[in-house]
Amino acid sequence: MYVFGDIVTGRIFFAPADSLANGRLSPFAELKLRDAGRDRSLLDMLGDTRADLRFGTDERGGIYLLTKRDGGFARSRPPHFLPTRPFQRNSG
């Protein structure tokens, strides 16, 4: 899985890694974030107009979303990329 995002808006996208090839368009989809059982944008969660989105990974392949704007981070829940509640919001 290849994950990428828009730094400003915080929108997150993904594509199957095996579908990627130099010089060719590849299908991709937007990852919908959920918070307290509701679909929400990262900007809604931040209460801001700019996310300053960054990504990180851990040794197990877990994906972390970092927001430079508020210094917060969110961790995806492995092993499934799109579980019922995909991200757990953390502070600090």
PLY file of the C-alpha trace (Angstrom):
ply
format ascii 1.0
element vertex 92
property float x
property float y
property float z
element edge 91
property int vertex1
property int vertex2
end_header
0.00 0.00 0.00
1.29 3.45 -0.95
-0.04 6.27 1.26
0.24 9.96 0.44
-1.51 13.18 1.36
-2.05 16.86 0.81
0.10 18.82 3.28
-2.24 21.81 3.51
-5.71 20.22 3.57
-4.71 17.02 5.37
-6.56 14.84 2.85
-5.04 11.33 2.77
-4.98 9.00 -0.22
-3.82 5.45 -0.89
-3.06 3.19 -3.85
-2.06 -0.47 -4.13
1.73 -0.42 -4.47
1.69 -3.08 -7.18
-0.45 -0.79 -9.37
2.21 1.94 -9.47
4.43 2.25 -12.55
6.63 5.08 -13.79
4.95 7.19 -16.45
1.49 5.67 -15.95
-1.58 6.92 -14.10
-2.64 4.66 -11.26
-5.99 4.38 -9.49
-6.13 5.76 -5.97
-8.76 6.54 -3.34
-9.19 8.91 -0.45
-8.90 7.50 3.06
-11.84 8.69 5.13
-11.01 9.53 8.74
-13.39 8.73 11.58
-13.52 10.33 15.00
-16.02 9.30 17.68
-17.88 7.22 15.08
-18.29 10.09 12.60
-16.56 10.81 9.30
-14.48 13.96 9.77
-11.77 15.75 7.89
-8.40 16.30 9.52
-9.03 20.05 9.37
-12.29 19.56 11.28
-10.44 17.58 13.95
-7.76 20.26 14.18
-10.21 23.16 14.16
-7.90 24.96 11.75
-7.58 25.89 8.08
-4.19 24.26 7.51
-3.02 20.78 8.57
0.72 20.78 7.79
0.39 16.99 7.42
3.39 14.69 7.77
3.69 10.89 7.84
5.83 8.51 9.82
6.12 4.75 10.28
7.26 2.45 13.05
9.25 -0.79 12.92
6.04 -2.82 12.50
4.85 -0.79 9.51
2.29 1.21 11.49
1.46 4.55 9.93
1.46 7.75 11.96
-0.05 11.07 10.93
1.73 14.09 12.32
0.24 17.56 12.28
2.85 20.24 12.62
0.13 22.82 13.16
-0.85 21.53 16.62
2.01 19.12 17.40
-0.44 16.21 17.57
-0.24 12.77 16.03
-2.59 9.96 15.11
-1.77 6.27 14.78
-3.41 3.93 12.31
-4.54 0.62 13.70
-2.77 -2.31 12.03
-3.17 -4.85 10.54
-6.17 -3.51 8.62
-5.74 -0.26 6.75
-9.42 0.68 6.81
-10.92 -0.54 10.11
-14.15 0.80 11.58
-12.25 3.50 13.44
-9.04 3.93 11.44
-7.25 6.55 13.53
-6.90 7.20 17.21
-6.19 10.85 17.96
-3.41 11.50 20.47
-1.98 14.73 21.86
1.53 15.75 22.80
0 1
1 2
2 3
3 4
4 5
5 6
6 7
7 8
8 9
9 10
10 11
11 12
12 13
13 14
14 15
15 16
16 17
17 18
18 19
19 20
20 21
21 22
22 23
23 24
24 25
25 26
26 27
27 28
28 29
29 30
30 31
31 32
32 33
33 34
34 35
35 36
36 37
37 38
38 39
39 40
40 41
41 42
42 43
43 44
44 45
45 46
46 47
47 48
48 49
49 50
50 51
51 52
52 53
53 54
54 55
55 56
56 57
57 58
58 59
59 60
60 61
61 62
62 63
63 64
64 65
65 66
66 67
67 68
68 69
69 70
70 71
71 72
72 73
73 74
74 75
75 76
76 77
77 78
78 79
79 80
80 81
81 82
82 83
83 84
84 85
85 86
86 87
87 88
88 89
89 90
90 91
